[in-house]
Every structure is written in C-alpha cells, then in structure tokens.
Amino acid sequence: MIATRFLIALLALAAAIPAQAAEAPFPSRGDIWRYGVQAPGGRGVTRYATVEATPAGASWTVTVTCGTHDARTGRILTRHVGQGTSERGRGPGLGGTYLVDGRRENFIITLRGAELDLPAQFTDSRCASGVGQLSTGD
C-alpha cells in the first residue's frame, strides 16, 4: 500500500516536470518587449541604448536607439535610431540586426532564465553595452 502511494506520487511528480519545462520562456513569439542599458561615456556623459520590439511573424521588428546624454541634466546630446529585426535563437539570447545611418549593426541580449537584468552587447560603438533591463512591455 505504501509502495503504491509512493509510486503514484512519483508518477504525479514526473508528469508535472515536463509541463513546467514546456512553458515558453519570456520573450516568446508574439510577446512585445523592451530593453534599455546605460554606461559611462566619460566627462559627465552617459551612453545609452534601447531596443523596442514588436511581433512580426516568426521574428520581431526592432527600433534601436543609441546615443549620449548629459549625466547631470539628462539632456540628450546625440541620438541615432535604426530599424531592423530580432530573433530568439537556440542559445540563451536575443539577437538582432538593424540599419542606422546606412550602416548595418548587431546586438545580442543574453537571457538568464526569468531574470530581467541582463547583459547586452552592441556592435555600434555609439551604443551602451553592459547590464540593462528587459521589460515585458506592460
């Protein structure tokens, strides 16, 4: 009797594990998301980068905005805006390509489970790279 109850409990636990693993992580296709990061830019200037993404079929369309602002007042000093696409690959990240000022640039945001404070790297040196925040868009 105890062995039967133990076996039933073990089977119930095993059935619950695949159900949790099958749950799609954020962001998944159809989710709207935003990401923002800031980094020191020297002499009272802060570099920034934002990515705003909306669903577009199998991928997301993205608007990437990069530049600098005055660290004391927050006034924007430079601003560069690009349009492109993003995909969630097999690895733990969101990657994308965008065109800004006629140049093709790339970014990668490394996902860490359910964490929302995530590192990102931009190929455009005008963009901030470092740890920023991923938002669900709500």
Secondary structure as the mmCIF struct_conf table of DSSP 4:
data_model
#
loop_
_struct_conf.conf_type_id
_struct_conf.id
_struct_conf.beg_label_comp_id
_struct_conf.beg_label_asym_id
_struct_conf.beg_label_seq_id
_struct_conf.end_label_comp_id
_struct_conf.end_label_asym_id
_struct_conf.end_label_seq_id
HELX_RH_AL_P HELX_RH_AL_P1 ILE A 2 ALA A 22
BEND BEND1 GLU A 23 GLU A 23
HELX_LH_PP_P HELX_LH_PP_P1 ALA A 24 PRO A 25
BEND BEND2 PHE A 26 PRO A 27
TURN_TY1_P TURN_TY1_P1 ARG A 29 GLY A 30
STRN STRN1 TRP A 33 GLY A 42
TURN_TY1_P TURN_TY1_P2 ARG A 43 GLY A 44
STRN STRN2 VAL A 45 ALA A 56
TURN_TY1_P TURN_TY1_P3 GLY A 57 ALA A 58
STRN STRN3 SER A 59 ASP A 70
TURN_TY1_P TURN_TY1_P4 ALA A 71 THR A 73
STRN STRN4 ILE A 76 ARG A 88
BEND BEND3 ARG A 90 PRO A 92
STRN STRN5 GLY A 93 VAL A 100
TURN_TY1_P TURN_TY1_P5 ASP A 101 GLY A 102
STRN STRN6 ARG A 103 THR A 110
TURN_TY1_P TURN_TY1_P6 GLY A 113 ALA A 114
BEND BEND4 LEU A 116 LEU A 116
STRN STRN7 ASP A 117 PHE A 122
BEND BEND5 THR A 123 ASP A 124
TURN_TY1_P TURN_TY1_P7 SER A 125 ARG A 126
BEND BEND6 CYS A 127 CYS A 127
STRN STRN8 GLY A 130 SER A 135
#
